């Protein structure tokens, strides 16, 4: 059975994270939660649910305004207010709020108010009533409109991501150090006309021709060159990018034909942060515009996120992207090494820095060369109470994991376990102390005492790898 180590009584305490209510409250002389209060105040000012605003912001930027610097598509601040030749939501927010464009770019609270004003304007255009505005589920069409997507499918892709955040909840740390908590809540989104749009989680686009696990959503035809590779030219490099933007926004940007000539860029694939979902946008035989002088001989893979923020680089993203890279390398005979799988920043003649200092090349190349199973070894965790074990996450009860220090093998995303404001979606694969069967069963990471809400880390604070 499982080895055990003794623990002190103090170590059995549950570490709880207090949720900052997303509702307007009395002002404080020195605010300890300015961002949470900004969501609450903007929501109250524009009659927008504060948690919808926060989920929308988290989906796009992980609450990081990047010091006023724009995303690849020209989006500013944590609400991603866009200013480019195609979309002018930054300027629209200035018109709606009366705030200067400069403040909307750089001031988080002002940026949140701008996002709330935009979202409310979409709700008004859609005829959302006073009563409906109180229901977060009714805001789905307005959230979809917020992104100004290139197609209804991409708009739904964006909205689904926001409502997934609302469903699972989030505990996120802003660059200021403030922790913003969006408590999980069950919602049945009122999609309106988007109910008839293909579901991006199942049948968004046709299956990719080159990599069947990907969706096929073609980039604008002026963003790549038709070719006949590898007959016309050999493919001997795979280039790793970070998009400086979010998944649906990157797809939409690559699809838009009305960009300036110096922004007619694309990549063969785009990978999502939260779950590793992959969209193919350019056939591998064709030449995507992603890396200047290496375009004709390479395949480009964009990853959702920003180079300055490590939170985008999830284990699910690494594993999914690595499986794609391994598949491409096998099909074209590309060596699986760092001389042939390269960073955008490593290609001569480029001024980009992606994927940046937080991209874990050691982990990524281990997954490329060593398969997609859990990393070897056992991961020690502290459990504050006896934990029920299940045959599947949340499934049939099979036995009990006794409280103490236990080992687990890996984790997976599953049904929520919640008590008050403490909650967790992660489930840990382990061996139980009692039950039949007792091996390779599942317990909720809610029973971790060391790491608290919605995290699954070992006793050293390292992420426990996902099960595949």
Secondary structure, 3 states (H helix, E strand, C coil): CCCCCCCCHHHHCCCCCCCCCCCCCCCCCCCCCHHHHHHHHHHHHHCCCHHHHHHHHHHHHCCCCHHHCCCCCCEECCCCEECCCCCCHHHHHHHHHCCCHHHHHHCHHHHHHHHHHHHHHHHHHCCCCCCHHHCHHHHHHHHHHHCCCCCHHHHHHHHHHHHHHHHHCEEEECCCCCEEEECCCCCCCCCHHHHHCCCCCCCCCEECCCCCCCEECCCCHHHEECCCCCCCCCCCEEEEEECCECHHHHHHHHHCCCCCHHHCCCCCEEECCCCCCEEECCCCCCEECCCHHHHHHEEEEEECECCCCHHHCCHHHHHHHHHHHHHHHHHHCCCCCCCCEEEHHHCCCCCCCCCCCCCCHHHHHHHHHHCCCCCCCCEEEEECCCEEEECCCCCCEEEEECCEEEEECEEEEEEEEEECCEEEEEEEEECCCEECCCCCEEEEHHHECCCCCCCCECCCCCECCECC
